[in-house]
Amino acid sequence: MIETGWVDADLEVEFPELRLRWIEHEGGSGRTPPEIKERLRGLSDRYTGGKAVHLRQEPIPWAYRVFFRQVGIDPDDHRTPAEQAALDRMKHGSFRSRNLLDDALVIATVETGVPVMALDADRVTPPLGLRLSHEGERLGEGGRALSVRQIVVADPDRSVAVLFGDIAEDRGVDPETKRMLLCSVQVKGVPEISVEEALWTVTEVLRTGA
Amino acid sequence: MSVYHRRVASVLKPPPPSVPLVTTGPDERSARRDLLEQIGRLESDLSALFCSAYPRGGFDWAVQSRAGPRVLSLSELERLRDDLAERLHDVRRTLSDRTWVEEQNRRLIEEMMLEPEKHKWVRVGNEDIGERGCKHWHVRPRWGILGMMMNWWRVRISSGCPLAT
């Protein structure tokens, strides 16, 4: 079942339509089975240069692009996940298969335009939410220092990831992961159904590959 | 009581109780909301311009990052809005200049086709008319030196990019 996270009051005032949605998945990553590789190949074939160029004008990638600007990220420097996937596709000639989880995230991002990230469910404590970082806070428990008022994904105890940025070292998915939390951030202009579709797509791909 | 005594009495009267000073910070919310919307619109215009300008290169699209993701201050939002507006203006002007030159080049191709002898050795490429590919129009003499002597000129259109080896 898809859950909705909390959003800190300061952040909610600024971005009333900002939401964190997540779903729990039993199982970890692994090797990509041939049918998922085939799906990636099919996706690569349908993805042309023209589509990649015009991606920023499509409603969902555009909504993330605008949000990136509004929170002080240059989307031409730090690309939105959908644009990054498109750029990788153009550079490498296809969507490269890496592992089951990464492939599932790419498929969901390319098909829906909505980025999804994965956390190790045994190392974070739901409910997750979005808040601003405090003074002197570090990412995770002993990670890098966060600048003040940075937007982070957090559980009630600590920050677990920078929004659209790096995940705390000890909170991400690794080969020992048995359960995952698949999280997605909804911004203004992105329909709820697209976010849900992205999360369901990842779980469906992971189940196919299990 | 004389006027003098009334004035002295009024001066000596205890002052009225002071009204507690209420300080309120300006409510930035509506200004912030407006700025966020303006940034959204400018980003939308810049994206549309990017798609219009493609495949032309040489444009500067960069708008400085603000070390996000974070909630920007009002002045940072204003600066970001101004930077985006400035970038949009610069790119629009550059694109307008380029398209004017490209239009002139298209006209030149038509003239070359109509009267090649008036445009000897002129060469116009796809890049000069804002299109992709290696195709070019080149005014050359028919039959080499004989054509040059007899003033027999024609436009040769290249067949495109060489095949990848």
Chai-1 contact restraints between the chains, C-beta under 6 A:
chainA,res_idxA,chainB,res_idxB,connection_type,confidence,min_distance_angstrom,max_distance_angstrom,comment,restraint_id
A,E14,B,V71,contact,1.0,0.0,6.0,A-B,restraint_1
A,V53,B,Y54,contact,1.0,0.0,6.0,A-B,restraint_2
A,H54,B,C51,contact,1.0,0.0,6.0,A-B,restraint_3
A,R56,B,S47,contact,1.0,0.0,6.0,A-B,restraint_4
A,Q57,B,S47,contact,1.0,0.0,6.0,A-B,restraint_5
A,Q57,B,C51,contact,1.0,0.0,6.0,A-B,restraint_6
A,V66,B,G40,contact,1.0,0.0,6.0,A-B,restraint_7
A,V66,B,E43,contact,1.0,0.0,6.0,A-B,restraint_8
A,R69,B,I39,contact,1.0,0.0,6.0,A-B,restraint_9
A,R69,B,E43,contact,1.0,0.0,6.0,A-B,restraint_10
A,Q70,B,L36,contact,1.0,0.0,6.0,A-B,restraint_11
A,Q70,B,I39,contact,1.0,0.0,6.0,A-B,restraint_12
A,V71,B,G68,contact,1.0,0.0,6.0,A-B,restraint_13
A,V71,B,P69,contact,1.0,0.0,6.0,A-B,restraint_14
A,G72,B,R66,contact,1.0,0.0,6.0,A-B,restraint_15
A,G72,B,G68,contact,1.0,0.0,6.0,A-B,restraint_16
A,G72,B,R70,contact,1.0,0.0,6.0,A-B,restraint_17
A,G72,B,L72,contact,1.0,0.0,6.0,A-B,restraint_18
A,I73,B,G68,contact,1.0,0.0,6.0,A-B,restraint_19
A,I73,B,P69,contact,1.0,0.0,6.0,A-B,restraint_20
A,D74,B,V63,contact,1.0,0.0,6.0,A-B,restraint_21
A,D74,B,S65,contact,1.0,0.0,6.0,A-B,restraint_22
A,D76,B,W61,contact,1.0,0.0,6.0,A-B,restraint_23
A,D77,B,S65,contact,1.0,0.0,6.0,A-B,restraint_24
A,R149,B,R70,contact,1.0,0.0,6.0,A-B,restraint_25
A,R149,B,V71,contact,1.0,0.0,6.0,A-B,restraint_26
A,Q150,B,R70,contact,1.0,0.0,6.0,A-B,restraint_27
A,I151,B,P69,contact,1.0,0.0,6.0,A-B,restraint_28
A,I151,B,R70,contact,1.0,0.0,6.0,A-B,restraint_29
A,L163,B,P69,contact,1.0,0.0,6.0,A-B,restraint_30
